[in-house]
Amino acid sequence: MGIKYLKKGDPQPPPVEAGKLRLYSMLYCPYAQRARLVLAAKGVPFEMVDINLKNKPEWYSKVHPEAKVPALEMGGGEVVVESLDISDYLDQKFPEPPLWSTDQDKNLHHKQLLETFGKLEGLFMEAIRAKDSQALEGILLNVAPILQLFEDELAKTRSQFFGGNRPGMLDYMIWPWAERCAAVPALLTGVTFPTEHVPRIMAWGAAMMQDPAVKLSAMSAEAHANFIKKYVDGSLDMDKL
Ligand SMILES: N[C@@H](CCC(=O)N[C@@H](CS)C(=O)NCC(=O)O)C(=O)O
């Protein structure tokens, strides 16, 4: 990919200039992708600094207390961490297009769905570590009822996206995992998810792939599968990504 991931021994980049933004990221991190999706949806220019998470630069823990990505740094040194907080911060700072609704009840409901989605993030990590197709099938049994909640939500609102006729915050916050789901069959052959139960989610995924912000950060199933395989077996070399 030709990305330079800053690592131990590399100097800290100079402070961010006033009025500019810097995102500390890692190409394959779904949480960093959330921030990149929001920045793209808003058309906000930013500088990206990629961090080698296997060999972090010494100074990075001064940027992010847990030395994780993403972190958003503003001119003046202010830093926001945590993908959901970064996304909310960006939505407030750059109001167009708004990603949350003017309907606060809807927002509250979407935040609850997002919290439930956190379980899928955990199940995704279990799925990529599944030893065989039987184990994966067991994990998928736990995935199904959560997906059904999202399927039902699309049925209830009868809209293409959770945000309505264009993607909103909930759409962008869950998208990184949806994109990576396409890599799972390449990791364990012989397992297929019964997608016929979630036709609206499938249509949502197809529509999301046409969204300009999604297209900007999109990576192929093959690229994700390649990264995940190395991440799981421990052979990942971030200098060769
Ligand atoms: N809750 C955090 C999670 C961020 C996270 O776990 N990032 C991973 C990469 S995808 C990371 O930085 N891992 C390095 C580490 O844990 O040391 C968020 O939403 O921003």
The ligand as an ORCA input file, in Angstrom:
! r2SCAN-3c Opt
* xyz 0 1
  N     -12.919      2.272     21.715
  C     -11.873      2.723     20.832
  C     -11.205      1.505     20.225
  C      -9.961      1.869     19.415
  C      -9.092      0.639     19.155
  O      -9.250     -0.415     19.818
  N      -8.142      0.772     18.218
  C      -7.221     -0.300     17.985
  C      -6.922     -0.495     16.501
  S      -8.347     -0.983     15.595
  C      -5.871      0.063     18.625
  O      -5.457      1.203     18.589
  N      -5.178     -0.943     19.152
  C      -3.869     -0.758     19.699
  C      -3.789     -1.133     21.142
  O      -4.808     -1.557     21.714
  O      -2.701     -1.038     21.711
  C     -12.475      3.648     19.779
  O     -13.674      3.538     19.513
  O     -11.756      4.530     19.265
*
